[in-house]
Amino acid sequence: MTLTEEELRRERDEHLLVADAMASVRLFRAMFGDGEQTREWIRELARTMYRVGCRERHGERETLLATTADAIARSYLGRSVRELEWPQAGG
């Protein structure tokens, strides 16, 4: 399978976002510990990454962004991003 230039760029950009997100989680935890503020920030990061990743889904494959959001939620919050409380639209 050969990827187009656009597909290669999209994959590279997605990998960079994942690396930045993981570095941000580690930095935030180092600066603020594992308190409620950190957990809320991680929840919001995971929800946002998952939302964006699902919106950019290509075919049936879940994007790296959505998969990483789920891994972050499971690792740092102890449950899947799909199980998090999601704010109501418009509220």
PDB file as gemmi writes it, atoms N, CA and C in Angstrom:
CRYST1    1.000    1.000    1.000  90.00  90.00  90.00 P 1                      
ATOM      1  N   MET A   1       0.848  -1.183   0.000  1.00  0.00           N  
ATOM      2  CA  MET A   1       0.000   0.000   0.000  1.00  0.00           C  
ATOM      3  C   MET A   1       0.889   1.240   0.000  1.00  0.00           C  
ATOM      4  N   THR A   2       0.641   2.120  -0.924  1.00  0.00           N  
ATOM      5  CA  THR A   2       1.392   3.362  -1.032  1.00  0.00           C  
ATOM      6  C   THR A   2       0.505   4.510  -0.578  1.00  0.00           C  
ATOM      7  N   LEU A   3       1.058   5.339   0.299  1.00  0.00           N  
ATOM      8  CA  LEU A   3       0.299   6.482   0.803  1.00  0.00           C  
ATOM      9  C   LEU A   3       0.558   7.702  -0.061  1.00  0.00           C  
ATOM     10  N   THR A   4      -0.467   8.535  -0.207  1.00  0.00           N  
ATOM     11  CA  THR A   4      -0.300   9.792  -0.932  1.00  0.00           C  
ATOM     12  C   THR A   4       0.439  10.784  -0.031  1.00  0.00           C  
ATOM     13  N   GLU A   5       0.884  11.856  -0.615  1.00  0.00           N  
ATOM     14  CA  GLU A   5       1.554  12.908   0.156  1.00  0.00           C  
ATOM     15  C   GLU A   5       0.641  13.428   1.264  1.00  0.00           C  
ATOM     16  N   GLU A   6      -0.640  13.602   0.943  1.00  0.00           N  
ATOM     17  CA  GLU A   6      -1.617  14.093   1.935  1.00  0.00           C  
ATOM     18  C   GLU A   6      -1.764  13.097   3.083  1.00  0.00           C  
ATOM     19  N   GLU A   7      -1.839  11.811   2.777  1.00  0.00           N  
ATOM     20  CA  GLU A   7      -1.957  10.784   3.816  1.00  0.00           C  
ATOM     21  C   GLU A   7      -0.709  10.734   4.687  1.00  0.00           C  
ATOM     22  N   LEU A   8       0.454  10.855   4.072  1.00  0.00           N  
ATOM     23  CA  LEU A   8       1.708  10.879   4.837  1.00  0.00           C  
ATOM     24  C   LEU A   8       1.769  12.092   5.755  1.00  0.00           C  
ATOM     25  N   ARG A   9       1.357  13.252   5.254  1.00  0.00           N  
ATOM     26  CA  ARG A   9       1.347  14.469   6.070  1.00  0.00           C  
ATOM     27  C   ARG A   9       0.391  14.312   7.241  1.00  0.00           C  
ATOM     28  N   ARG A  10      -0.799  13.758   6.980  1.00  0.00           N  
ATOM     29  CA  ARG A  10      -1.799  13.556   8.025  1.00  0.00           C  
ATOM     30  C   ARG A  10      -1.264  12.612   9.109  1.00  0.00           C  
ATOM     31  N   GLU A  11      -0.631  11.523   8.695  1.00  0.00           N  
ATOM     32  CA  GLU A  11      -0.054  10.572   9.653  1.00  0.00           C  
ATOM     33  C   GLU A  11       1.038  11.233  10.493  1.00  0.00           C  
ATOM     34  N   ARG A  12       1.912  11.991   9.849  1.00  0.00           N  
ATOM     35  CA  ARG A  12       2.988  12.682  10.568  1.00  0.00           C  
ATOM     36  C   ARG A  12       2.421  13.683  11.567  1.00  0.00           C  
ATOM     37  N   ASP A  13       1.448  14.457  11.141  1.00  0.00           N  
ATOM     38  CA  ASP A  13       0.832  15.447  12.023  1.00  0.00           C  
ATOM     39  C   ASP A  13       0.159  14.780  13.220  1.00  0.00           C  
ATOM     40  N   GLU A  14      -0.500  13.655  12.973  1.00  0.00           N  
ATOM     41  CA  GLU A  14      -1.166  12.934  14.049  1.00  0.00           C  
ATOM     42  C   GLU A  14      -0.141  12.415  15.067  1.00  0.00           C  
ATOM     43  N   HIS A  15       0.975  11.891  14.582  1.00  0.00           N  
ATOM     44  CA  HIS A  15       2.021  11.402  15.479  1.00  0.00           C  
ATOM     45  C   HIS A  15       2.626  12.540  16.303  1.00  0.00           C  
ATOM     46  N   LEU A  16       2.794  13.701  15.691  1.00  0.00           N  
ATOM     47  CA  LEU A  16       3.315  14.854  16.430  1.00  0.00           C  
ATOM     48  C   LEU A  16       2.345  15.296  17.522  1.00  0.00           C  
ATOM     49  N   LEU A  17       1.051  15.303  17.219  1.00  0.00           N  
ATOM     50  CA  LEU A  17       0.038  15.660  18.225  1.00  0.00           C  
ATOM     51  C   LEU A  17       0.068  14.690  19.397  1.00  0.00           C  
ATOM     52  N   VAL A  18       0.197  13.407  19.097  1.00  0.00           N  
ATOM     53  CA  VAL A  18       0.241  12.394  20.153  1.00  0.00           C  
ATOM     54  C   VAL A  18       1.469  12.600  21.029  1.00  0.00           C  
ATOM     55  N   ALA A  19       2.623  12.816  20.416  1.00  0.00           N  
ATOM     56  CA  ALA A  19       3.845  13.043  21.187  1.00  0.00           C  
ATOM     57  C   ALA A  19       3.713  14.282  22.069  1.00  0.00           C  
ATOM     58  N   ASP A  20       3.149  15.354  21.528  1.00  0.00           N  
ATOM     59  CA  ASP A  20       2.943  16.577  22.308  1.00  0.00           C  
ATOM     60  C   ASP A  20       1.967  16.344  23.459  1.00  0.00           C  
ATOM     61  N   ALA A  21       0.909  15.596  23.210  1.00  0.00           N  
ATOM     62  CA  ALA A  21      -0.078  15.323  24.261  1.00  0.00           C  
ATOM     63  C   ALA A  21       0.549  14.524  25.395  1.00  0.00           C  
ATOM     64  N   MET A  22       1.310  13.495  25.059  1.00  0.00           N  
ATOM     65  CA  MET A  22       1.936  12.677  26.097  1.00  0.00           C  
ATOM     66  C   MET A  22       2.956  13.503  26.894  1.00  0.00           C  
ATOM     67  N   ALA A  23       3.722  14.343  26.219  1.00  0.00           N  
ATOM     68  CA  ALA A  23       4.683  15.201  26.918  1.00  0.00           C  
ATOM     69  C   ALA A  23       3.948  16.190  27.826  1.00  0.00           C  
ATOM     70  N   SER A  24       2.827  16.716  27.364  1.00  0.00           N  
ATOM     71  CA  SER A  24       2.047  17.654  28.171  1.00  0.00           C  
ATOM     72  C   SER A  24       1.499  16.986  29.430  1.00  0.00           C  
ATOM     73  N   VAL A  25       1.025  15.753  29.290  1.00  0.00           N  
ATOM     74  CA  VAL A  25       0.511  15.027  30.456  1.00  0.00           C  
ATOM     75  C   VAL A  25       1.624  14.831  31.482  1.00  0.00           C  
ATOM     76  N   ARG A  26       2.791  14.398  31.025  1.00  0.00           N  
ATOM     77  CA  ARG A  26       3.916  14.186  31.952  1.00  0.00           C  
ATOM     78  C   ARG A  26       4.340  15.495  32.621  1.00  0.00           C  
ATOM     79  N   LEU A  27       4.399  16.575  31.850  1.00  0.00           N  
ATOM     80  CA  LEU A  27       4.788  17.873  32.398  1.00  0.00           C  
ATOM     81  C   LEU A  27       3.763  18.373  33.410  1.00  0.00           C  
ATOM     82  N   PHE A  28       2.492  18.302  33.072  1.00  0.00           N  
ATOM     83  CA  PHE A  28       1.430  18.762  33.963  1.00  0.00           C  
ATOM     84  C   PHE A  28       1.465  17.986  35.266  1.00  0.00           C  
ATOM     85  N   ARG A  29       1.650  16.664  35.186  1.00  0.00           N  
ATOM     86  CA  ARG A  29       1.717  15.840  36.403  1.00  0.00           C  
ATOM     87  C   ARG A  29       2.947  16.190  37.231  1.00  0.00           C  
ATOM     88  N   ALA A  30       4.074  16.466  36.561  1.00  0.00           N  
ATOM     89  CA  ALA A  30       5.295  16.833  37.289  1.00  0.00           C  
ATOM     90  C   ALA A  30       5.122  18.173  38.001  1.00  0.00           C  
ATOM     91  N   MET A  31       4.435  19.099  37.366  1.00  0.00           N  
ATOM     92  CA  MET A  31       4.250  20.429  37.940  1.00  0.00           C  
ATOM     93  C   MET A  31       3.176  20.461  39.020  1.00  0.00           C  
ATOM     94  N   PHE A  32       2.079  19.735  38.816  1.00  0.00           N  
ATOM     95  CA  PHE A  32       0.923  19.876  39.698  1.00  0.00           C  
ATOM     96  C   PHE A  32       0.544  18.613  40.464  1.00  0.00           C  
ATOM     97  N   GLY A  33       1.283  17.516  40.268  1.00  0.00           N  
ATOM     98  CA  GLY A  33       0.979  16.282  40.984  1.00  0.00           C  
ATOM     99  C   GLY A  33      -0.240  15.583  40.404  1.00  0.00           C  
ATOM    100  N   ASP A  34      -0.817  14.691  41.198  1.00  0.00           N  
ATOM    101  CA  ASP A  34      -1.939  13.875  40.734  1.00  0.00           C  
ATOM    102  C   ASP A  34      -3.267  14.285  41.348  1.00  0.00           C  
ATOM    103  N   GLY A  35      -3.416  15.553  41.666  1.00  0.00           N  
ATOM    104  CA  GLY A  35      -4.649  16.024  42.297  1.00  0.00           C  
ATOM    105  C   GLY A  35      -5.807  16.147  41.329  1.00  0.00           C  
ATOM    106  N   GLU A  36      -6.905  16.675  41.841  1.00  0.00           N  
ATOM    107  CA  GLU A  36      -8.129  16.813  41.046  1.00  0.00           C  
ATOM    108  C   GLU A  36      -7.931  17.737  39.848  1.00  0.00           C  
ATOM    109  N   GLN A  37      -7.149  18.806  40.003  1.00  0.00           N  
ATOM    110  CA  GLN A  37      -6.890  19.718  38.887  1.00  0.00           C  
ATOM    111  C   GLN A  37      -6.222  18.963  37.737  1.00  0.00           C  
ATOM    112  N   THR A  38      -5.256  18.114  38.061  1.00  0.00           N  
ATOM    113  CA  THR A  38      -4.571  17.331  37.033  1.00  0.00           C  
ATOM    114  C   THR A  38      -5.527  16.356  36.371  1.00  0.00           C  
ATOM    115  N   ARG A  39      -6.327  15.657  37.177  1.00  0.00           N  
ATOM    116  CA  ARG A  39      -7.282  14.698  36.607  1.00  0.00           C  
ATOM    117  C   ARG A  39      -8.295  15.398  35.699  1.00  0.00           C  
ATOM    118  N   GLU A  40      -8.769  16.568  36.091  1.00  0.00           N  
ATOM    119  CA  GLU A  40      -9.727  17.304  35.253  1.00  0.00           C  
ATOM    120  C   GLU A  40      -9.067  17.735  33.942  1.00  0.00           C  
ATOM    121  N   TRP A  41      -7.825  18.197  34.023  1.00  0.00           N  
ATOM    122  CA  TRP A  41      -7.112  18.608  32.812  1.00  0.00           C  
ATOM    123  C   TRP A  41      -6.926  17.407  31.881  1.00  0.00           C  
ATOM    124  N   ILE A  42      -6.554  16.253  32.435  1.00  0.00           N  
ATOM    125  CA  ILE A  42      -6.370  15.044  31.630  1.00  0.00           C  
ATOM    126  C   ILE A  42      -7.700  14.602  31.032  1.00  0.00           C  
ATOM    127  N   ARG A  43      -8.781  14.687  31.813  1.00  0.00           N  
ATOM    128  CA  ARG A  43     -10.106  14.347  31.281  1.00  0.00           C  
ATOM    129  C   ARG A  43     -10.439  15.209  30.067  1.00  0.00           C  
ATOM    130  N   GLU A  44     -10.216  16.505  30.189  1.00  0.00           N  
ATOM    131  CA  GLU A  44     -10.538  17.419  29.088  1.00  0.00           C  
ATOM    132  C   GLU A  44      -9.642  17.155  27.882  1.00  0.00           C  
ATOM    133  N   LEU A  45      -8.372  16.912  28.103  1.00  0.00           N  
ATOM    134  CA  LEU A  45      -7.457  16.591  27.008  1.00  0.00           C  
ATOM    135  C   LEU A  45      -7.913  15.317  26.299  1.00  0.00           C  
ATOM    136  N   ALA A  46      -8.232  14.276  27.062  1.00  0.00           N  
ATOM    137  CA  ALA A  46      -8.649  13.006  26.476  1.00  0.00           C  
ATOM    138  C   ALA A  46      -9.957  13.160  25.705  1.00  0.00           C  
ATOM    139  N   ARG A  47     -10.918  13.882  26.276  1.00  0.00           N  
ATOM    140  CA  ARG A  47     -12.197  14.090  25.573  1.00  0.00           C  
ATOM    141  C   ARG A  47     -11.977  14.834  24.257  1.00  0.00           C  
ATOM    142  N   THR A  48     -11.159  15.874  24.289  1.00  0.00           N  
ATOM    143  CA  THR A  48     -10.910  16.669  23.084  1.00  0.00           C  
ATOM    144  C   THR A  48     -10.190  15.847  22.026  1.00  0.00           C  
ATOM    145  N   MET A  49      -9.149  15.129  22.438  1.00  0.00           N  
ATOM    146  CA  MET A  49      -8.411  14.297  21.482  1.00  0.00           C  
ATOM    147  C   MET A  49      -9.331  13.243  20.871  1.00  0.00           C  
ATOM    148  N   TYR A  50     -10.172  12.635  21.693  1.00  0.00           N  
ATOM    149  CA  TYR A  50     -11.069  11.589  21.205  1.00  0.00           C  
ATOM    150  C   TYR A  50     -12.086  12.165  20.225  1.00  0.00           C  
ATOM    151  N   ARG A  51     -12.652  13.318  20.575  1.00  0.00           N  
ATOM    152  CA  ARG A  51     -13.631  13.975  19.704  1.00  0.00           C  
ATOM    153  C   ARG A  51     -13.011  14.289  18.347  1.00  0.00           C  
ATOM    154  N   VAL A  52     -11.835  14.881  18.349  1.00  0.00           N  
ATOM    155  CA  VAL A  52     -11.153  15.231  17.103  1.00  0.00           C  
ATOM    156  C   VAL A  52     -10.781  13.965  16.337  1.00  0.00           C  
ATOM    157  N   GLY A  53     -10.273  12.967  17.046  1.00  0.00           N  
ATOM    158  CA  GLY A  53      -9.883  11.718  16.393  1.00  0.00           C  
ATOM    159  C   GLY A  53     -11.050  11.008  15.743  1.00  0.00           C  
ATOM    160  N   CYS A  54     -12.205  11.018  16.395  1.00  0.00           N  
ATOM    161  CA  CYS A  54     -13.389  10.367  15.819  1.00  0.00           C  
ATOM    162  C   CYS A  54     -13.944  11.158  14.644  1.00  0.00           C  
ATOM    163  N   ARG A  55     -13.847  12.466  14.723  1.00  0.00           N  
ATOM    164  CA  ARG A  55     -14.341  13.304  13.626  1.00  0.00           C  
ATOM    165  C   ARG A  55     -13.497  13.088  12.370  1.00  0.00           C  
ATOM    166  N   GLU A  56     -12.205  12.799  12.567  1.00  0.00           N  
ATOM    167  CA  GLU A  56     -11.299  12.615  11.430  1.00  0.00           C  
ATOM    168  C   GLU A  56     -11.118  11.157  11.053  1.00  0.00           C  
ATOM    169  N   ARG A  57     -12.025  10.310  11.494  1.00  0.00           N  
ATOM    170  CA  ARG A  57     -11.941   8.873  11.216  1.00  0.00           C  
ATOM    171  C   ARG A  57     -11.895   8.626   9.711  1.00  0.00           C  
ATOM    172  N   HIS A  58     -11.016   7.721   9.335  1.00  0.00           N  
ATOM    173  CA  HIS A  58     -10.859   7.379   7.916  1.00  0.00           C  
ATOM    174  C   HIS A  58     -11.304   5.938   7.754  1.00  0.00           C  
ATOM    175  N   GLY A  59     -12.451   5.750   7.122  1.00  0.00           N  
ATOM    176  CA  GLY A  59     -12.981   4.402   6.972  1.00  0.00           C  
ATOM    177  C   GLY A  59     -13.404   3.864   8.330  1.00  0.00           C  
ATOM    178  N   GLU A  60     -13.116   2.614   8.573  1.00  0.00           N  
ATOM    179  CA  GLU A  60     -13.492   1.975   9.835  1.00  0.00           C  
ATOM    180  C   GLU A  60     -12.394   2.073  10.881  1.00  0.00           C  
ATOM    181  N   ARG A  61     -11.228   2.558  10.498  1.00  0.00           N  
ATOM    182  CA  ARG A  61     -10.086   2.610  11.405  1.00  0.00           C  
ATOM    183  C   ARG A  61     -10.220   3.768  12.386  1.00  0.00           C  
ATOM    184  N   GLU A  62     -10.084   3.461  13.674  1.00  0.00           N  
ATOM    185  CA  GLU A  62     -10.069   4.529  14.671  1.00  0.00           C  
ATOM    186  C   GLU A  62      -8.709   5.203  14.572  1.00  0.00           C  
ATOM    187  N   THR A  63      -8.692   6.511  14.565  1.00  0.00           N  
ATOM    188  CA  THR A  63      -7.433   7.220  14.373  1.00  0.00           C  
ATOM    189  C   THR A  63      -6.506   7.047  15.569  1.00  0.00           C  
ATOM    190  N   LEU A  64      -5.242   7.295  15.327  1.00  0.00           N  
ATOM    191  CA  LEU A  64      -4.229   7.245  16.373  1.00  0.00           C  
ATOM    192  C   LEU A  64      -4.595   8.214  17.491  1.00  0.00           C  
ATOM    193  N   LEU A  65      -5.131   9.358  17.140  1.00  0.00           N  
ATOM    194  CA  LEU A  65      -5.516  10.367  18.126  1.00  0.00           C  
ATOM    195  C   LEU A  65      -6.585   9.838  19.080  1.00  0.00           C  
ATOM    196  N   ALA A  66      -7.622   9.210  18.542  1.00  0.00           N  
ATOM    197  CA  ALA A  66      -8.688   8.663  19.377  1.00  0.00           C  
ATOM    198  C   ALA A  66      -8.174   7.507  20.229  1.00  0.00           C  
ATOM    199  N   THR A  67      -7.339   6.667  19.641  1.00  0.00           N  
ATOM    200  CA  THR A  67      -6.775   5.532  20.377  1.00  0.00           C  
ATOM    201  C   THR A  67      -5.879   6.014  21.509  1.00  0.00           C  
ATOM    202  N   THR A  68      -5.073   7.035  21.246  1.00  0.00           N  
ATOM    203  CA  THR A  68      -4.188   7.586  22.275  1.00  0.00           C  
ATOM    204  C   THR A  68      -4.993   8.252  23.377  1.00  0.00           C  
ATOM    205  N   ALA A  69      -6.061   8.953  23.012  1.00  0.00           N  
ATOM    206  CA  ALA A  69      -6.922   9.568  24.028  1.00  0.00           C  
ATOM    207  C   ALA A  69      -7.450   8.500  24.970  1.00  0.00           C  
ATOM    208  N   ASP A  70      -7.854   7.368  24.421  1.00  0.00           N  
ATOM    209  CA  ASP A  70      -8.351   6.279  25.251  1.00  0.00           C  
ATOM    210  C   ASP A  70      -7.235   5.730  26.140  1.00  0.00           C  
ATOM    211  N   ALA A  71      -6.038   5.596  25.605  1.00  0.00           N  
ATOM    212  CA  ALA A  71      -4.910   5.092  26.396  1.00  0.00           C  
ATOM    213  C   ALA A  71      -4.550   6.056  27.531  1.00  0.00           C  
ATOM    214  N   ILE A  72      -4.581   7.354  27.266  1.00  0.00           N  
ATOM    215  CA  ILE A  72      -4.303   8.348  28.305  1.00  0.00           C  
ATOM    216  C   ILE A  72      -5.350   8.249  29.413  1.00  0.00           C  
ATOM    217  N   ALA A  73      -6.614   8.179  29.027  1.00  0.00           N  
ATOM    218  CA  ALA A  73      -7.686   8.081  30.031  1.00  0.00           C  
ATOM    219  C   ALA A  73      -7.536   6.806  30.859  1.00  0.00           C  
ATOM    220  N   ARG A  74      -7.268   5.691  30.208  1.00  0.00           N  
ATOM    221  CA  ARG A  74      -7.107   4.429  30.939  1.00  0.00           C  
ATOM    222  C   ARG A  74      -5.902   4.476  31.869  1.00  0.00           C  
ATOM    223  N   SER A  75      -4.791   5.050  31.396  1.00  0.00           N  
ATOM    224  CA  SER A  75      -3.558   5.092  32.187  1.00  0.00           C  
ATOM    225  C   SER A  75      -3.650   6.031  33.383  1.00  0.00           C  
ATOM    226  N   TYR A  76      -4.202   7.208  33.174  1.00  0.00           N  
ATOM    227  CA  TYR A  76      -4.167   8.230  34.210  1.00  0.00           C  
ATOM    228  C   TYR A  76      -5.479   8.385  34.980  1.00  0.00           C  
ATOM    229  N   LEU A  77      -6.589   7.910  34.406  1.00  0.00           N  
ATOM    230  CA  LEU A  77      -7.887   8.069  35.068  1.00  0.00           C  
ATOM    231  C   LEU A  77      -8.522   6.733  35.434  1.00  0.00           C  
ATOM    232  N   GLY A  78      -7.946   5.642  34.934  1.00  0.00           N  
ATOM    233  CA  GLY A  78      -8.432   4.318  35.290  1.00  0.00           C  
ATOM    234  C   GLY A  78      -9.676   3.848  34.557  1.00  0.00           C  
ATOM    235  N   ARG A  79     -10.066   4.545  33.488  1.00  0.00           N  
ATOM    236  CA  ARG A  79     -11.216   4.095  32.701  1.00  0.00           C  
ATOM    237  C   ARG A  79     -11.119   4.643  31.285  1.00  0.00           C  
ATOM    238  N   SER A  80     -11.874   4.030  30.402  1.00  0.00           N  
ATOM    239  CA  SER A  80     -11.869   4.402  28.994  1.00  0.00           C  
ATOM    240  C   SER A  80     -12.409   5.819  28.804  1.00  0.00           C  
ATOM    241  N   VAL A  81     -11.921   6.489  27.779  1.00  0.00           N  
ATOM    242  CA  VAL A  81     -12.425   7.828  27.466  1.00  0.00           C  
ATOM    243  C   VAL A  81     -13.917   7.766  27.153  1.00  0.00           C  
ATOM    244  N   ARG A  82     -14.387   6.649  26.645  1.00  0.00           N  
ATOM    245  CA  ARG A  82     -15.804   6.488  26.332  1.00  0.00           C  
ATOM    246  C   ARG A  82     -16.660   6.477  27.596  1.00  0.00           C  
ATOM    247  N   GLU A  83     -16.047   6.169  28.745  1.00  0.00           N  
ATOM    248  CA  GLU A  83     -16.767   6.102  30.012  1.00  0.00           C  
ATOM    249  C   GLU A  83     -16.764   7.421  30.785  1.00  0.00           C  
ATOM    250  N   LEU A  84     -16.011   8.399  30.296  1.00  0.00           N  
ATOM    251  CA  LEU A  84     -15.950   9.689  30.997  1.00  0.00           C  
ATOM    252  C   LEU A  84     -17.266  10.427  30.864  1.00  0.00           C  
ATOM    253  N   GLU A  85     -17.527  11.311  31.815  1.00  0.00           N  
ATOM    254  CA  GLU A  85     -18.717  12.163  31.704  1.00  0.00           C  
ATOM    255  C   GLU A  85     -18.422  13.214  30.651  1.00  0.00           C  
ATOM    256  N   TRP A  86     -19.350  13.347  29.729  1.00  0.00           N  
ATOM    257  CA  TRP A  86     -19.179  14.307  28.627  1.00  0.00           C  
ATOM    258  C   TRP A  86     -20.103  15.483  28.856  1.00  0.00           C  
ATOM    259  N   PRO A  87     -19.580  16.715  28.727  1.00  0.00           N  
ATOM    260  CA  PRO A  87     -20.443  17.893  28.878  1.00  0.00           C  
ATOM    261  C   PRO A  87     -21.554  17.880  27.830  1.00  0.00           C  
ATOM    262  N   GLN A  88     -22.710  18.395  28.188  1.00  0.00           N  
ATOM    263  CA  GLN A  88     -23.828  18.495  27.258  1.00  0.00           C  
ATOM    264  C   GLN A  88     -23.525  19.555  26.205  1.00  0.00           C  
ATOM    265  N   ALA A  89     -23.930  19.303  24.990  1.00  0.00           N  
ATOM    266  CA  ALA A  89     -23.728  20.266  23.897  1.00  0.00           C  
ATOM    267  C   ALA A  89     -24.422  21.571  24.233  1.00  0.00           C  
ATOM    268  N   GLY A  90     -23.703  22.674  23.982  1.00  0.00           N  
ATOM    269  CA  GLY A  90     -24.269  23.986  24.212  1.00  0.00           C  
ATOM    270  C   GLY A  90     -24.329  24.389  25.674  1.00  0.00           C  
ATOM    271  N   GLY A  91     -23.688  23.583  26.547  1.00  0.00           N  
ATOM    272  CA  GLY A  91     -23.805  23.917  27.951  1.00  0.00           C  
ATOM    273  C   GLY A  91     -22.591  24.093  28.667  1.00  0.00           C  
TER     274      GLY A  91                                                      
END                                                                             
